[in-house]
Amino acid sequence: MQSTELIRQFLQERLGVDPQQVVNDANLADLGVDSLMLAELMFEAEDRLGISIGSDVVAPKTVGDMVGLIDSLQAAKAGRS
């Protein structure tokens, strides 16, 4: 599953966000993502994609930031395999 699709699906299921609103420059807060929902999104990404997001990671502000974070962690994981 692609990171963008995971984020779209999560936001649609949890917050009722129209998937077409989930674009790279969309601000997560504007989509209704608060700090608790962001933590849940990160846990969902960890569980579904088998990655580990450290507690020292700067909280993403936009969908693109979140996609970049997930993609970089997936690439790092693939490099270790």
C-alpha positions as a LaTeX table, in Angstrom:
\begin{tabular}{lrrr}
\hline
Residue & $x$ (\AA) & $y$ (\AA) & $z$ (\AA) \\
\hline
Met1 & 0.00 & 0.00 & 0.00 \\
Gln2 & 1.28 & 3.45 & $-0.88$ \\
Ser3 & 1.71 & 5.95 & 1.91 \\
Thr4 & $-0.66$ & 8.46 & 0.29 \\
Glu5 & $-3.38$ & 5.82 & $-0.04$ \\
Leu6 & $-2.93$ & 4.77 & 3.59 \\
Ile7 & $-3.33$ & 8.39 & 4.72 \\
Arg8 & $-6.39$ & 8.91 & 2.49 \\
Gln9 & $-8.06$ & 5.75 & 3.76 \\
Phe10 & $-7.28$ & 6.57 & 7.40 \\
Leu11 & $-8.62$ & 10.13 & 7.19 \\
Gln12 & $-11.73$ & 9.04 & 5.32 \\
Glu13 & $-12.54$ & 6.26 & 7.81 \\
Arg14 & $-11.71$ & 8.19 & 10.99 \\
Leu15 & $-12.68$ & 11.75 & 10.13 \\
Gly16 & $-14.89$ & 11.50 & 7.05 \\
Val17 & $-12.41$ & 13.52 & 4.98 \\
Asp18 & $-13.09$ & 13.51 & 1.23 \\
Pro19 & $-10.16$ & 11.56 & $-0.31$ \\
Gln20 & $-9.77$ & 14.27 & $-2.97$ \\
Gln21 & $-8.84$ & 16.74 & $-0.21$ \\
Val22 & $-5.88$ & 14.58 & 0.82 \\
Val23 & $-3.20$ & 16.15 & $-1.36$ \\
Asn24 & 0.46 & 16.84 & $-0.57$ \\
Asp25 & 0.01 & 20.52 & 0.27 \\
Ala26 & $-3.04$ & 19.97 & 2.49 \\
Asn27 & $-2.43$ & 21.00 & 6.09 \\
Leu28 & $-3.21$ & 18.09 & 8.43 \\
Ala29 & $-4.78$ & 20.43 & 11.02 \\
Asp30 & $-7.11$ & 21.82 & 8.34 \\
Leu31 & $-8.25$ & 18.25 & 7.64 \\
Gly32 & $-9.16$ & 17.82 & 11.32 \\
Val33 & $-6.02$ & 16.01 & 12.46 \\
Asp34 & $-5.13$ & 16.98 & 16.03 \\
Ser35 & $-2.16$ & 15.64 & 17.99 \\
Leu36 & $-4.02$ & 12.52 & 19.14 \\
Met37 & $-5.24$ & 11.73 & 15.62 \\
Leu38 & $-1.72$ & 12.27 & 14.29 \\
Ala39 & $-0.38$ & 9.76 & 16.80 \\
Glu40 & $-3.05$ & 7.26 & 15.70 \\
Leu41 & $-2.12$ & 7.85 & 12.05 \\
Met42 & 1.53 & 7.20 & 12.85 \\
Phe43 & 0.67 & 4.00 & 14.74 \\
Glu44 & $-1.49$ & 2.89 & 11.80 \\
Ala45 & 1.42 & 3.47 & 9.41 \\
Glu46 & 3.76 & 1.52 & 11.69 \\
Asp47 & 1.35 & $-1.41$ & 11.94 \\
Arg48 & 0.34 & $-1.59$ & 8.28 \\
Leu49 & 3.73 & $-0.88$ & 6.74 \\
Gly50 & 6.05 & $-2.50$ & 9.27 \\
Ile51 & 8.01 & 0.67 & 9.96 \\
Ser52 & 9.04 & 2.32 & 13.20 \\
Ile53 & 8.51 & 6.05 & 13.74 \\
Gly54 & 10.75 & 7.34 & 16.52 \\
Ser55 & 9.45 & 9.65 & 19.23 \\
Asp56 & 12.10 & 12.20 & 18.22 \\
Val57 & 10.55 & 12.72 & 14.77 \\
Val58 & 9.29 & 16.23 & 14.08 \\
Ala59 & 5.50 & 16.12 & 13.74 \\
Pro60 & 4.46 & 16.47 & 10.10 \\
Lys61 & 2.36 & 19.54 & 9.29 \\
Thr62 & 1.09 & 18.59 & 5.83 \\
Val63 & 0.04 & 15.44 & 4.01 \\
Gly64 & 3.24 & 15.76 & 1.96 \\
Asp65 & 5.33 & 15.89 & 5.15 \\
Met66 & 3.65 & 12.70 & 6.37 \\
Val67 & 4.12 & 10.98 & 3.00 \\
Gly68 & 7.81 & 11.97 & 3.00 \\
Leu69 & 8.28 & 10.64 & 6.52 \\
Ile70 & 6.62 & 7.31 & 5.75 \\
Asp71 & 8.41 & 6.92 & 2.41 \\
Ser72 & 11.83 & 7.67 & 3.92 \\
Leu73 & 11.26 & 5.13 & 6.70 \\
Gln74 & 10.12 & 2.52 & 4.18 \\
Ala75 & 13.21 & 3.17 & 2.05 \\
Ala76 & 15.46 & 2.86 & 5.09 \\
Lys77 & 13.77 & $-0.40$ & 6.04 \\
Ala78 & 14.20 & $-1.75$ & 2.49 \\
Gly79 & 17.87 & $-0.79$ & 2.60 \\
Arg80 & 18.35 & $-2.83$ & 5.78 \\
Ser81 & 16.65 & $-5.92$ & 4.37 \\
\hline
\end{tabular}
